[in-house]
Amino acid sequence: MKKGKSSTLLAAMCLFVLSLIISGCGKNTASTEASSNGYPKMTIKFAHVVAEDDPKGQMAEKFKEVVEDKSDGNITVKVYPNGQLYGDDNELQALQSNNVQIIAPQTTKLAGFDESMELFDIPFLFKDEDNLYEFEDSEIGKDLLKKLEGDGIKGLAFWPNGFKHITNSEREIKEPSDLKGLKIRTHGGEILNDSYKQFGAASTKIAFNDVYQALQLGTIDGQENNLTNIKSQSYDEVQGYLSLTNHTRTEYGLVANKGWWDDLNDQTKKLLSDAVDEATKKGRELAKKESEEALKEIEAAGKMKVHKMTEEEHDKFVQILQPVIDKWSKKMDPEIIENILDMQK
Ligand code: LMR
């Protein structure tokens, strides 16, 4: 080939590759080009770590359904469950880099940005779902989500799951002293570390999607989680005992990349906020019901011995955890804690 022809061909190929790169780059972010109905053509990536049919998976699907329907298909929401795209170890960084636009980690996983996000781990803080939702809907609850904004994170909502319980492979846990010497996986955080110290147990943080294997290999003796996760992760295949301790909650912080969010037009922000509200409503309707259902299925499978705490046993847990409750209630923003306790009067 003559030199002139080959350089023209080379230039054409370079232009083609460049156009592919530019169009590919635009995929993560909202296009400024609005479609005829005012919504940009865009794809939102939403990553989470649990199963599709868990409450969080179902809320994510509801969000997708509402957004795609109301935007007449201009906006596509691609949901990646089970840590397929990002997991505990890398999802926050991916969010801040806008490689994923929305995630919904358990709130303590956001405590590196603001330690108040860990408050859901204060033992026995919330009496029941009504108390929890009243707090989350209050101005103080909403302000808690706003605390993340300095770190480039837009808090969209709290999403519910359930109260947490302890499973292990060694023995039935009826009272705190039964936990002595056990190594228990948590989702991390100082409050849970303090709690397990009180029990004379060791706690260790392991990414959610690695827990089953750690239990199977015996790297850890047990873990704490809500009933839908215990069920959907098939922990009963590798754990002989479940104790219904109800000691803390699994709540999620539904969060978006703030720069991406801020660039959306008002109409799109409203659509996404409405979809979040619908998904949250669905979550609140199903979370408690799904926990009860999961427990029934675990019991029916009969692989794990389930222990329901008597009042006396429960009181022993409250008693041993009182120093942790007192310490962290003082350490957290006192206004937040007072607000939650006031709602219980
Ligand atoms: C965990 O890490 O134990 C859970 O909070 C995971 C989840 O998102 O439910």
Residues whose N, C-alpha, C, O or C-beta is under 5 A from the ligand:
A	BS01	LMR	V49 V50 A104 Q106 H187 F208 E224 T250
